[in-house]
Amino acid sequence: MNSALSNIKSLLLYACLLCLLFTYGCSASRQFTANKNNNDLLRIYFLDVGQGESTLLILPDGTNMLIDTGSPAAAPMLVDNLMYLGINRIDHLILTHPHDDHIGGIFNVLHEMEVVNMYDNSFDNFKSNLFWDYVRVVRNDPARYQFLRAGDSLVVGDIEIRVLNPIIPPTGNINEDSIVLRVSYGDIGILLTGDVRSMGEKRILESDHTVKSNILKIGHHGDTGASSENFLNTVAPEVAVISAGADNKYVKPHGDALSRIHASGADVFRTDVHGHIIVETDGTTYAVRTRRNFLHSEKKTGGNN
């Protein structure tokens, strides 16, 4: 009788452990505890903007930085999400390169919010009506426009945001000359790579900049030409974030890129699968969580996703 009871207790304990593993493993397998009882958190929102990219940083002192603005189709949703997060003014807006899926929401943001400082790589080797409208409006406003080059940096309190690319002379390729940023806070590094591919990765590795980072935003939406094995091995990410649209026509992320990323040992989070991806860090540890939808979630689901 005692033996049977012991077996039943063991089975129940095993079942409980399986439930816990399933619950937490599905939500965020790389889940560490950041101190959420103080104001020392850096918060990074990899926003789900479909087939495009937009990343919001909220620094511990309240300063914010928006990197890219998604596609024109996602622009109203981007503004709504920013406002949901309490953002009605952008302190620093960085456009990594001029493709429409990265600058598409610029005029919606400018119309709805005060933007204090704006940055790009200053190159103009791209021809689109949207980009040239942006050039006329923004680059003729020297009070708030600056260009960025490798070696530039922004320091806010304990946060350093260092520019690793574009390296001069530029490659002349729009993607390879994307602005690449490494955010460091205490022991934690976050690498944001724009649409850089293998050529840009190689140039960055040949520079004297530190690239090793806990969190890597994968280049070019998981394109086959990005995330080379050498680059992944050097960065050694614990978490890889991919911004891509569900069932996009480019079929990104590409399978071989995903294979390399998984082989690196990184946990992979994707906006097309997980929705918004949120990283919080106190400079010592970090937490990763996901949110399918910020807007109207209670009405749609009866609770937070």
N, C-alpha and C positions, 0 to 999 in steps of 0.2 A: 504493500500500500504506500509506504513512504517513498519507495523507489518510483512508483507510478506518478505520485504527486510531484516528485522532483523532476521527472521527465516533462510533465505538463508545464511546470514553471519554466523550465529551460526553453521549451518550444515557444511559450508566450514571450519570454525575453528576446528570443531570436526574431520573432515576428515584429516586436516593437522596434528592434534595431533596424530591421529592413525598412520599416515605415519611415524611420527617421532619415536613413540614408537616401531613400527615394525622394522624400520631401525636400531636403536641403541640397542634395546632389543635383536635382533638376533646376533649382532656382539659381544657384551660383556655386559652382564647385570650388572656386577659389575665394572662399569667404573668410576673411580675417576680421578682427574686431578693432575698429577705429574708435577713439574716444569721442563719443557724441555728446558728452556732458559739458563741453566747453565751446569756445568760439574759434578754435584753432584748426578747423577742418578746411582743407582744399576740396572743393567739389567739382567734378568734371562730368558733364552730361554729353554723351555721344548721342545726339538727337536722331530719332528716326525720321528722316526726310525723304524716304523712298530712294530712288536711284540718284543719289547725290550725297552731299556731306555737309554737316554743320556740327560744330563742337562748342559747347559753352563751358567756360571756366569761371567759377566763383571763388575768389581768393579769401583767405581768412579775415582780411580787413574789410571785405565787402566789395572790393574792386572786381569788376567782371571783364571778361575777354570773350568775344565771339570770333571763332575761326571758321570762315566760310558760311555761306547762307543758302546752300541747297539749290535746287532747280527752280525755275520760274513757277512750275506747277505746284511746288510745295511751299511757296512763299507765304500764302495766307496762314497755313498750318504752322509754319515756323514762328511767325509773329504771335499767333495765339499761344503756342507753347512757351515762348519767352515770357509773355505776359502772365501766364499761369504760374510761372516760376518767380514772379515778382519783379521781372526785369522790364523797366520802361525807359531805361537809359543805358547805352552801351559805352563803357569807358574806353575800350580798345577793340577795334574791328579789323581783323586781318583776313585778307583774301589771298589764299595760297597761290592761285594761278587763275587765268581768265576763262576757263571753260564754264559753260552755262550751268552745269550741275554743281558748281562751287560758288558762283556769283549770282545765281538766278534770283535770289530773294533780296538783293541789295536795295532796290528802290522801295520795296515794301517796308524794310527795316528803317530806311532813311525817312520815309513818310510818317511812320508811326512812332518813332523814337528819336530822342536826341542821341547823336553819335559824336563823341568827343574827339577821339583819335582814330585815324584810318591808315592802314598800311597795305602795301602790296610789293611786288618785286620790281616794279617800274618798267618792266619790259612791255613792248607793244606789238609783239609778233603774232598777233591773233586778230582775225577779222570777223567780228560779229556785231550786229547793231547794238545788242545789249552791252557788250564790252566798250564800244566807242561812246555810247551814252554815258557809261560809268566814267570813262576817262575825262570827258568834257565836264562832268559835274564835280567829280571828286579831286582829280589831280590839279584842277585850277583853284583849289581851296588850300593854299599853303598853310593856313592857320591850323589845320587838322590833318593834313596829309603828309606821310613820310614813306620812304621806301626802305626795305630791309635787305641786308646782305649777311652772309655767313660771318660770324664774329660779333654781330650786334647782340645786345641783350637788354632785358628789362628786369629790374629787381624791385620787388614789392615786398617789404618786410623780409621774411625768411624764404620767400619764393624767388627762384631765378628762372627766367625763361630765356634760353639761349638759342640764337638762330644758327642752324647748321648748314643751311642751303637757302638761296642759290650761292654757289661758289663762283667767283669771278676768275677767268672769263666764263660766261654762261655757255651751256651746251647749244643753245638755240632751239632746243626741244621744249615745248610748253610744259609737258609733264615733268621732265627731268629737272627743270628749273623751278619747280614748286618750292615755296617756302616750307622748310622743315624746322620744327621747334622741339627742343628738349626742355621739359619742365622738371625742375628738381625742387624737392621740399624735404629737407632732412635726409633720411636714408632712401627716399622713394623717388624714382625717376619715371617720367612718362614721355614717350617719344611719339610725336605727331608728324606724319610723313607726307601729307598731301597726296599727290598722285605720282610721287617719285617711283621710278622703276629701276632696273638693274644698273643702268649707267649712273644715275644719280646716287644710288646706294654705294656703288664702287667709289665714286668721288668723295662721298662723306666718310667712308671707311679709311680712305687714304689721307684725310685731313687729321689734325691733331685733336679733334673734338671727342669728348666722351659720348658714347652712344649706348652703353649698357643701361638697360631700363627694365623696371618691373612690368610696365604696361606699354604695349606697342600698338599704336593705331596703324593697321596694315595699309600699305600704299596701294593706290589706284583700285580700291574696292575689291582687292583680292585678285587682280589681274595676273595672268600667267607669267608676265614679264617682270613682276615685282616679287618681293620677299624671297630673294635668293638665299640659298642655303648658307653661304658665307655671312650674309647680312644677319640672318636669324641667329646663327651661332654666336656672332659677336654681340648683338643686342641682348641675347639670352632672356627673352621675355617670359614672365610667368603667366601673363594674360595677353591675349591678342584680340583686338576689336576690329571688326570689319563693318563698314558702312555700305549697305547695298539695298536695293529695292527688291521686294518679293517678286519672283518670276520675271526679272528684268530681261530685256531683249539681248543683253550682252552675256547672259548666262554667268554672271559673276556672283560670287567668287568662283574662279576656275578650279577644277578638281586637282590639278597638279600643284597649284599654289596652296590649296588646303592641305594636301598631303605633306608638303614641306613644313607648313605651320604646325600641324599636329605632331610631326616627327620631332619638332623642336622641343616638345614637352609643354607648350603653352596651352592653357585653357582658352577655348575660342568662344567669343560672344559676337553675335551678328545682329544688326538692326533688323534685317529681313526675317529673322527667326524670333528674336527676343524683344524687339521694340527698342525703346530708349534704354541705354546702358549707362549706369551711374556709378562712378568711382568716388569714394570718399577716403581721404587719408589725413592723418594727423602728423605725417612726416616720419612716423615710425612703423605703423602698420597701415593696411588699407582694406577696404571692403568693396565688393562688387555686387551690385544688385540690378535687376531689370524691371522695367515697367512697360507694359504693352501699350498703354495710352494714358497720357496725362488728362486729356480733355473728356469731360462727360463720362468718366469711368463709373461713377456711382449710378448714373442713370442707366448705363448700358449693362453693367454687371452686378449692381447691387453692392459693390465694394471696390476697394483698391485692387488693381492687378499686381 
